[in-house]
Amino acid sequence: MPPESPEVFRAPTGTHDILPPDTDRWIEVVSVFARRAARYGYGLVVTPVFEHREVFQRVGESTDVVRKEMYEFLDKGRRAMALRPEGTAPVVRAFVQHRPTPPWKVWYLAPLFRYERPQKGRYRQHWQVGVEALGADDPDVDVEVIALLEGYLRELGLERWSLRLNSMGDPTSRRSYVELLREHLLGHAGDLGDDFRERVRENPLRILDSKNEEWQEVIERAPQLTEHLGTESRAHFEAVQRGLDALGVDYELDPRLVRGFDYYTSTTFEFVSDALDAAQNAVGGGGRYDQLAEQMGGPPTPGIGFGVGIERLLIVADAEQAVPVRESKLDAFVVDGLDGGREALTLTHELREAGLRVDRAYGNRSVKAQWKAADRARAVFGVMLGERELARGEVGVKDLRSGEQVDVPRDQAAGWLRARREFDR
């Protein structure tokens, strides 16, 4: 009886592996973001993958992320922990803990974890880049943050997106509006069901961006928050619009835009793309959260930020044929024609240390097989180590595109190749 085949382990449901050459695109989108954030004065912050559960309770117990989707566990000290489901709360926690001098402007790259039904571009572990700016309530900071993201999308070559803009108002005006909205929704609920009524009672604002078609008629007739803004909130929102106009950033006012977390106040925004499914078409977005630091035990500190999902971003890039997978090339491939010795090992190391992208074959393969490997690796040059070349203190360098071959002094090989390299890494 044949032995049973060993179990093939697979990634958990809702997660995915990212392999070369796709990882080159990840490096590209993160590198472009890092450079752009640096130009705006943002430095990298790195926070733990997990936090005390209470950190994320501040984003809102009425949100599905906290109620249904958060990965929670007890550590060995029986403390309640949670894997990071969103990017803002950990950064604000770090601000409150370390008290850096405001304004504090940081960017992050982080995996996020949510237990939800996996869909294209939505994974239980997904990656996000984002920025947070804490310590300034100037509407120009709102404009700066939005412009950073708008320019990032353009820099990646994306065009099929639009910017939606709204204001969540201040806590006082919003409380009055929420009661007015709740009264409207419950008064016109009719036969919309228990789920609708439960959601209205918990957080009527979350109903506004629902995609449930049966609820749309009631939602469309609902009062608009921007019609009930306080004087300061209205002035702030109008100043943000003037700033975007001054920079030539196009936007569309969307009074139904409320975003997903309870901590948002004042400005909210979202970039959406027609390359994504209509129900989940946000590429990235964010807004102000002027009470969050205080809720975490810190001093009153205004803040604003955004997050961009990398997986969704690359789906949009595919649809627009942007951020292509670049052809991966080696500057050189070392072919070992010597019988033993360490010459191939040392030469490869020297060329790499000189800044060249170099590889070689292993396992005592034949010279013919090594040249084939050089072609498969798409190397620009093959560098031959043979007995004849070794005796003369040279290496044979072959242009694998033209077939032309020259002998180069061994101690000049790195410089010769660097002078002819096609790109910088």
C-alpha positions in Angstrom: 0.0 0.0 0.0 1.6 3.3 -1.1 2.3 5.8 1.7 -0.2 8.7 2.1 0.8 11.9 0.5 1.9 14.6 3.1 -0.5 17.4 3.7 0.1 20.4 1.5 -0.1 23.5 3.8 -1.8 26.6 2.3 -2.2 30.2 3.4 -5.2 30.8 5.6 -8.4 31.8 4.0 -8.5 35.4 3.2 -4.8 35.9 3.0 -2.4 35.7 0.1 1.2 35.4 -0.8 2.9 38.1 -2.8 5.7 36.7 -5.0 8.2 38.1 -7.5 7.9 39.8 -9.9 4.6 41.2 -8.3 6.6 42.2 -5.3 8.5 44.7 -7.5 5.3 46.5 -8.0 4.8 46.7 -4.2 8.3 48.1 -3.8 7.4 50.7 -6.5 4.1 51.9 -5.0 5.6 52.1 -1.5 8.8 53.8 -2.7 6.8 56.4 -4.6 4.6 57.0 -1.5 7.7 57.2 0.8 9.4 59.8 -1.4 6.2 61.9 -1.7 5.6 61.8 2.0 9.1 62.9 2.7 8.7 65.9 0.4 5.7 66.9 2.5 7.7 66.6 5.7 6.4 63.3 6.9 8.6 60.7 8.7 8.1 57.0 8.9 6.4 55.6 12.1 6.3 51.9 12.9 3.8 50.6 15.5 3.2 47.0 16.8 1.0 44.7 14.8 -1.2 44.2 17.9 -2.4 46.6 20.6 -4.5 46.5 23.7 -8.0 46.0 22.7 -9.1 49.3 24.2 -7.0 51.2 21.6 -9.4 50.1 18.9 -12.5 50.4 21.0 -11.9 54.2 20.6 -12.7 53.9 16.8 -16.3 53.1 17.8 -18.1 50.1 19.3 -20.9 50.7 16.8 -18.7 49.9 13.8 -18.6 46.5 12.2 -14.8 46.5 12.4 -14.9 46.5 16.2 -18.1 44.5 16.7 -17.6 41.8 14.1 -14.3 41.9 12.3 -11.5 42.5 14.8 -9.1 39.6 15.6 -9.0 39.5 19.4 -7.0 37.2 21.8 -5.9 36.9 25.4 -2.1 36.9 25.8 -0.4 34.7 28.4 -1.0 37.4 31.0 -4.7 37.2 30.2 -4.7 40.7 28.8 -7.1 41.5 26.0 -5.2 42.2 22.7 -6.3 42.8 19.1 -4.5 42.6 15.8 -4.4 46.1 14.1 -7.7 46.5 12.1 -6.9 50.1 11.0 -4.0 52.4 10.9 -4.9 55.6 12.7 -5.6 54.5 16.3 -2.1 52.9 16.8 -0.4 56.1 15.5 -2.5 58.3 17.9 -1.7 55.9 20.7 2.0 56.3 19.9 1.6 60.1 19.9 -0.2 60.1 23.3 2.5 57.7 24.8 5.6 59.5 23.5 4.3 63.1 23.3 6.4 64.3 20.4 6.4 68.0 19.7 3.4 68.9 17.5 2.7 69.2 14.7 3.7 65.6 14.3 3.6 64.4 10.7 4.2 60.7 10.1 3.5 58.1 7.4 3.2 54.3 7.8 3.2 51.0 6.0 1.3 48.3 7.9 -0.6 45.1 7.5 -4.2 45.3 8.7 -6.4 42.4 9.9 -10.1 42.1 9.6 -12.3 39.0 9.7 -14.6 39.6 6.8 -15.8 37.7 3.7 -12.8 37.7 1.3 -13.3 39.5 -2.0 -11.2 40.7 -4.8 -8.9 43.4 -3.3 -10.3 42.7 0.3 -8.3 40.3 2.3 -8.4 39.3 6.0 -4.8 40.5 6.0 -4.2 43.4 3.7 -1.6 46.2 3.5 -2.0 49.9 3.8 0.1 53.0 3.5 -1.1 56.2 5.1 -0.2 59.5 6.8 -1.3 61.2 10.0 -0.8 64.8 11.0 -1.4 65.7 14.7 -1.3 69.0 16.4 -2.8 71.5 13.9 -6.4 72.4 13.2 -5.6 74.7 10.3 -7.7 73.9 7.2 -4.6 74.2 5.1 -3.4 71.0 6.8 -6.5 69.3 5.5 -5.7 70.6 2.0 -2.1 69.4 2.3 -3.1 65.9 3.3 -5.6 65.6 0.5 -3.2 67.1 -2.0 -0.5 64.5 -0.9 -2.8 61.6 -1.8 -4.2 63.2 -5.0 -0.7 63.8 -6.3 0.4 60.2 -5.3 -2.4 58.7 -7.5 -1.3 61.0 -10.3 2.3 60.1 -9.8 1.5 56.4 -10.2 -0.2 57.2 -13.5 -3.8 56.7 -12.3 -6.5 58.8 -13.9 -9.9 57.0 -13.4 -10.6 58.3 -9.9 -12.6 61.1 -8.4 -12.4 62.9 -5.0 -15.5 63.1 -2.7 -15.5 65.6 0.1 -17.8 66.2 3.1 -17.8 67.5 6.6 -18.8 65.6 9.7 -19.1 68.8 11.7 -18.2 69.4 15.4 -19.5 67.1 18.2 -22.3 69.5 19.2 -23.8 70.1 15.8 -23.4 66.4 14.9 -25.3 65.2 18.0 -28.2 67.4 17.1 -28.1 66.2 13.5 -27.8 62.5 14.5 -31.0 62.8 16.5 -32.8 64.5 13.6 -31.5 61.8 11.3 -32.5 58.9 13.6 -36.0 60.4 13.8 -36.3 60.6 10.0 -35.0 57.1 9.4 -37.1 55.4 12.0 -40.2 57.4 10.9 -39.8 56.3 7.3 -38.5 52.8 7.9 -41.7 51.0 7.1 -41.0 47.4 6.3 -37.2 47.7 6.0 -36.6 45.1 8.6 -35.1 44.6 12.0 -31.5 45.0 10.7 -32.3 48.5 9.5 -33.9 49.6 12.7 -31.0 48.1 14.8 -28.4 49.9 12.7 -30.3 53.2 13.0 -30.5 52.9 16.8 -26.8 52.1 17.0 -25.4 54.7 14.6 -27.7 56.3 12.1 -24.7 57.9 10.3 -23.6 54.5 9.1 -26.8 54.1 7.2 -26.0 57.1 4.9 -23.3 55.2 3.0 -25.1 51.9 2.8 -25.4 50.3 -0.6 -28.5 48.4 0.3 -30.9 49.2 -2.5 -34.0 48.7 -0.4 -32.9 51.5 1.9 -32.0 54.1 -0.8 -35.3 55.9 -1.0 -35.3 56.6 2.7 -31.7 57.6 2.6 -32.1 60.0 -0.3 -34.8 61.9 1.6 -32.7 62.2 4.8 -31.6 65.6 6.0 -28.0 66.5 5.1 -25.3 67.1 7.7 -23.8 70.0 5.9 -27.1 71.8 6.2 -26.7 71.6 10.0 -23.0 72.6 10.6 -22.1 75.0 13.3 -20.5 78.3 12.4 -16.9 77.2 13.0 -17.4 73.9 11.2 -18.9 75.6 8.2 -16.0 78.1 8.1 -13.4 75.3 8.3 -15.1 73.3 5.6 -15.4 76.3 3.3 -11.7 77.1 3.9 -10.7 73.6 2.9 -12.7 74.0 -0.4 -11.0 77.3 -1.2 -7.6 75.7 -0.5 -8.3 72.8 -2.9 -9.6 75.2 -5.5 -6.4 77.2 -5.2 -4.3 74.1 -5.9 -6.5 73.0 -8.8 -7.6 69.8 -7.0 -11.0 68.8 -8.4 -13.6 67.4 -5.9 -17.3 66.6 -5.6 -19.3 67.5 -2.5 -20.9 64.3 -1.1 -23.2 64.9 1.9 -23.6 61.1 2.3 -19.9 60.5 2.8 -19.4 59.5 6.4 -16.4 57.1 6.3 -16.3 54.0 8.5 -15.2 55.0 12.0 -16.8 57.0 14.8 -13.8 59.1 15.5 -14.1 61.3 12.4 -15.0 65.0 12.8 -15.0 67.9 10.4 -13.4 67.1 7.0 -13.9 63.7 5.5 -12.8 62.6 2.0 -12.5 59.6 -0.2 -10.9 58.8 -3.6 -13.0 56.4 -5.6 -12.3 54.6 -8.8 -14.6 53.1 -11.5 -12.0 50.3 -11.9 -13.3 48.8 -8.6 -16.7 47.2 -7.8 -19.3 49.9 -7.2 -20.0 48.6 -3.7 -16.4 48.8 -2.6 -14.9 51.5 -4.9 -12.7 53.4 -2.5 -9.0 53.5 -3.3 -8.2 55.5 -0.2 -9.6 58.2 2.1 -9.6 59.6 5.6 -10.5 62.8 7.5 -10.2 64.7 10.8 -10.3 63.0 14.2 -10.0 66.0 16.6 -11.1 64.2 19.8 -9.2 60.8 19.4 -6.0 61.8 21.2 -8.0 63.1 24.2 -10.1 59.9 24.3 -6.8 57.9 24.6 -5.7 60.0 27.6 -3.7 62.6 25.8 -4.1 66.4 25.7 -6.7 67.8 23.3 -4.9 67.4 19.9 -6.5 67.8 16.5 -5.5 65.3 13.8 -6.1 64.3 10.2 -4.9 61.5 8.0 -5.7 58.9 5.4 -5.1 55.3 4.4 -4.6 53.6 1.0 -5.1 49.9 0.5 -2.2 48.6 -1.6 -4.1 45.6 -3.0 -7.0 47.8 -4.2 -4.5 50.3 -5.5 -2.9 47.6 -7.7 -6.3 46.5 -9.0 -6.9 50.0 -10.2 -3.4 50.1 -11.6 -4.1 46.9 -13.6 -7.3 48.4 -15.0 -5.4 51.5 -16.1 -2.3 49.6 -17.2 -0.3 51.7 -14.8 2.6 50.5 -12.5 3.6 47.7 -14.9 5.8 44.8 -13.8 9.2 45.9 -14.8 11.4 43.5 -16.6 13.9 42.3 -14.1 17.5 42.4 -15.4 20.8 41.5 -14.0 23.8 43.6 -14.9 25.9 40.5 -15.1 26.0 36.7 -14.7 29.2 35.1 -13.7 30.0 31.9 -15.6 32.5 29.6 -13.9 34.7 27.7 -16.3 37.3 26.8 -13.7 37.7 23.4 -12.1 37.2 24.3 -8.4 38.5 27.2 -6.5 36.8 30.3 -5.1 37.3 32.7 -8.0 33.6 32.7 -9.1 32.5 33.2 -5.4 34.9 36.2 -4.9 34.2 37.8 -8.2 30.5 37.7 -7.8 30.8 39.2 -4.3 33.1 42.0 -5.5 30.7 42.9 -8.3 27.8 43.0 -6.0 29.6 45.1 -3.5 30.4 47.5 -6.3 26.7 48.1 -6.7 26.0 45.8 -9.6 23.1 43.3 -9.8 24.9 40.0 -10.3 24.1 36.3 -10.0 25.8 33.0 -10.8 25.0 29.3 -11.1 25.7 26.8 -8.4 26.2 23.0 -8.2 29.1 22.5 -10.6 26.9 22.9 -13.7 28.5 22.8 -17.1 29.6 26.0 -18.8 26.9 25.5 -21.5 24.3 25.2 -18.8 25.6 28.3 -17.1 25.3 30.3 -20.3 21.7 29.2 -20.7 21.1 30.2 -17.1 22.5 33.7 -17.9 20.0 34.0 -20.8 17.1 32.9 -18.6 18.1 35.5 -16.0 18.0 38.2 -18.6 21.5 39.3 -17.8 23.0 42.1 -19.9 26.5 40.7 -19.7 28.0 37.3 -19.1 31.4 37.3 -17.2 33.4 34.3 -18.1 36.1 32.9 -15.7 38.2 30.4 -17.6 41.7 29.0 -17.3 43.0 31.1 -20.2 41.5 34.3 -18.7 42.7 33.5 -15.3 46.3 33.0 -16.5 46.2 36.4 -18.2 44.6 38.2 -15.2 41.4 38.9 -17.2 37.8 38.0 -17.5 35.8 37.5 -20.7 32.8 39.8 -20.9 30.1 38.9 -23.4 27.2 41.2 -24.4 24.3 38.8 -24.3 22.2 41.0 -26.6 24.7 41.5 -29.4 27.0 38.5 -28.8 30.1 40.7 -28.8 32.8 39.6 -26.4 35.9 41.4 -25.1 38.6 40.6 -22.5 38.7 43.0 -19.5 41.4 43.1 -16.9 40.2 41.3 -13.8 40.7 44.2 -11.5 38.8 46.5 -13.8 35.7 44.3 -14.3 33.5 46.2 -11.8 34.3 49.6 -13.3 33.9 48.4 -16.9 30.4 47.0 -16.1 29.4 50.0 -14.0 30.2 52.3 -16.9 27.9 50.3 -19.2 25.0 49.5 -16.8 21.6 50.3 -18.2 19.8 51.3 -15.0 20.4 52.2 -11.3 19.0 50.0 -8.6 
